[in-house]
């Protein structure tokens, strides 16, 4: 589990990263067949990066969706120190993530992170 200060929790925070509003700048996204990473820099000065996950029903049933989310959360927790503070990330799982190995998910996450947030490599 990620600590609360590292999580996006409100729908407005997800919308700001995905669609933009006055609270974020420099929105970018990068995708792979397994996932899409949306990256935005917050205009406020925050001490830590925050991340949120979107795993839709297209990925699978409840058990599969939660398994994918848990695996992604563990992978992101290991890489969060490399993400600059005041950065918000939304990671959206594609249906292929349901059958991917953790190694493949990790490689896809690294690829997408390096393209969406160039400093976070």
ZIZI-V699483 format. One record per helix or strand. SS is the DSSP state (H for helix, E for strand). FROM is the first residue (numbers start at 1). TO is the last residue. If there is no record, write none. Layout:
BEGIN
SS & FROM & TO
SS & FROM & TO
END
This chain:
BEGIN
H & 4 & 6
E & 7 & 7
H & 11 & 19
E & 24 & 31
E & 35 & 42
E & 50 & 54
H & 62 & 82
E & 87 & 93
H & 95 & 98
H & 102 & 116
END
